[in-house]
């Protein structure tokens, strides 16, 4: 089975540990790297060529919105899902505008993340 | 966006602690200093903070800090305690939208409104919106756009800006606002297509406490935030019909109701709307109200696609690099062969695509000179092979246009080209009599799409992979060229097409 090569981006290290732990239980997902701010994410996306990036919004230095824009400018860009505590109309508006494909409220991360990844996988098999 | 850190400048320790506690209670991180002179500005950028809360503090230190902050035209707003607000706004000659008053004791509603507005400003900045004097370029089409902006700015006329995605419709709207009598009042933008439709009404008009589950406090909408200023309704063509009728009413009566309110509020707002859609087609399809269209289309402005003004490219690149540098976001230079490659590219994402590319290069190659080989591959796909002396072939009978369209650079960097691209290189030569660039490029694009569809048995998702494009993009193009049955098969189902497993 082809695994979804996934890059995780968050400045909150304990959250990354939890996310890795959670994602490890899904055979579809292979976490290939971690970045701790938007700038690192732009570099690692170019270097590791992941299929999927799950990224926080509010990070020091460069945040998730700007990083999404810059990653989407690379050749064959990955799918980007934003995971954030800030879930209101304004945040969803800006996330959609920068070209991210999905939005996960961090409060329901545990349930939603695999639903989104499976949906992507299904669409690829169907295509 | 960068993290939600609020800088508090307050010399009274008890009050500073109090402000920190309030901010942390509403989920913001606070950095507190007693005197602005303590801030090591060499180690910071103005964007490191979402907002700067100013209490009782020494003015000498504050003077230097505010001067530094103002070097970034999109600096975070100051939130100043009411007693000192007017004096400081005058002292630093700040725009009212950049200097907000805070009542003491702190009222939750007011502080959260201010922080929300600061959050919107920060997200707009991260979106790549640039403050400035308006659209850049010396081409005839851009000079015409600037003339229209000058003509309409002074009046409260409703303006409809149309043009492809990424052509700078918001830049036009901001330029109109900044040249109008409303310039000292807020410019508030809403992307109607990006807000889930069930949230749009309360986002635009606000809501009363208890209007729906979760409405624990009353909240102002974007119309109220824009009071006295300009409201920019972006992607109005994507607005659901149920909301269109409410916007029509605001345009006719200048009044609206918050969700859950039983009285109307008056608003003094200039409306500028924009869309990349053809609204006349939408009227025929029944997805856009004709009466609203006439209300909006009082003064139409069309922003031209970048491929129709390739001569503006060098100027745009300089302008983008300069504003990057001014905002402290690093710098980069492009070698002549890179600029030449970019001039030959067809820019489906227009100026926004160019702006994202420049910003990306500045992050990946700070202070370096990037040549054509350092650009993402798609920008070099049609570079001439070898020494660039490809035979002059004229494949279409488009009328000759003697414009300054992209000349072929003899010294372009050689790249390994795939076969179709190599055969196309012959097409990328400008005949002596010139050609119609747009038609020429469309002919090439159409031919490639047909080939991709043929070799993928007509399966759009597979053809999209062959063309290294998103399925949704390809579906749009098929529609444009009339190559599809319009079965409404788009939307996010195409997400997977972009993933290369």
Interface residues (C-beta under 8 A of the other chain):
Chain A: X2 X4 X11 X39 X42 X43 X46 X51 X52 X57 X58 X59 X60 X61 X62 X63 X64 X65 X66 X69 X70 X72 X73 X74 X75 X76 X77 X78 X79 X85 X88 X89 X90 X91 X92 X93 X94 X95 X96 X97 X98 X101 X102 X120 X121 X122 X123 X124 X126 X127
Chain B: X1 X2 X3 X4 X27 X48 X116 X119 X120 X123 X126 X127 X128 X190 X191 X193 X194 X195 X196 X199 X200 X202 X203 X353 X356 X357 X359 X360 X363 X364 X376 X377 X378 X459 X461 X462 X468 X471 X492 X493 X494 X495 X496 X497 X498 X499 X500 X501
